[in-house]
């Protein structure tokens, strides 16, 4: 298992559109992927679970990936978050 903490940069935070992009990206990997915000955690392959994180701009979330393609999965999700989900 590998982990990385990344800051949510887009202005609105992890709302429906970014959450759907995270799910789409996470589903393309076999690894189990969890995202944590404070004491909340959610599977990255469920939009409803991701929305319960209530991640806002400047929140720091931790991504955990565990599986055969964990490095690629983690890298793709970090890139997506750092790109501000293409919103800006």
C-alpha positions in Angstrom: 0.0 0.0 0.0 1.2 3.5 -0.8 -0.2 6.9 0.3 0.1 10.5 -0.6 -1.4 13.7 0.8 -2.6 16.3 -1.6 -4.4 19.7 -1.3 -7.7 20.3 -2.9 -7.0 23.4 -5.1 -10.2 24.1 -7.0 -12.5 26.8 -5.6 -15.6 24.7 -5.0 -13.8 21.6 -3.6 -14.9 18.1 -4.1 -18.4 18.6 -5.4 -20.3 16.3 -7.9 -18.3 17.0 -11.0 -14.9 16.5 -9.5 -16.1 13.5 -7.5 -17.4 11.9 -10.8 -14.0 12.5 -12.4 -12.2 10.9 -9.4 -14.6 7.8 -9.6 -14.0 7.5 -13.3 -10.3 7.6 -12.9 -10.2 5.3 -9.9 -12.4 2.7 -11.6 -9.9 2.4 -14.4 -7.5 0.7 -11.9 -7.7 -2.7 -10.2 -6.3 -1.4 -6.9 -8.4 -0.6 -3.8 -8.3 3.2 -3.4 -9.4 5.1 -0.3 -9.4 8.9 0.2 -9.4 10.4 3.6 -10.3 13.9 4.8 -9.8 14.3 8.5 -11.6 11.5 10.3 -13.7 10.6 7.3 -12.8 8.1 4.6 -14.4 6.9 1.4 -13.7 4.5 -1.4 -12.6 6.4 -4.4 -14.9 4.2 -6.6 -18.1 5.6 -5.1 -19.3 9.1 -5.9 -21.8 9.1 -3.0 -19.0 8.1 -0.6 -16.6 10.7 -1.9 -19.2 13.4 -1.4 -19.5 12.5 2.3 -15.9 13.6 2.7 -17.0 17.3 2.3 -13.6 18.2 1.1 -13.3 22.0 0.5 -10.7 24.1 -1.2 -7.4 24.0 0.7 -8.4 20.8 2.6 -5.6 18.2 2.5 -6.8 14.7 1.6 -4.8 11.5 1.8 -5.1 9.0 -1.0 -4.3 5.3 -0.2 -3.9 2.8 -3.0 -3.3 -0.9 -2.5 -2.9 -3.4 -5.4 -1.0 -4.4 -8.5 -1.3 -1.0 -10.2 -1.2 1.2 -7.0 1.6 3.5 -8.2 -0.2 4.3 -11.5 -3.5 4.8 -9.7 -2.0 7.1 -7.1 -0.2 9.1 -9.7 -3.3 9.5 -11.9 -5.5 10.7 -9.0 -2.8 13.1 -7.7 -2.5 14.6 -11.2 -6.3 15.0 -11.5 -6.5 16.8 -8.1 -3.5 19.0 -8.9 -5.1 20.0 -12.2 -8.0 21.4 -10.2 -10.2 18.9 -12.1 -9.8 21.0 -15.2 -12.0 23.7 -13.7 -9.6 26.7 -13.9 
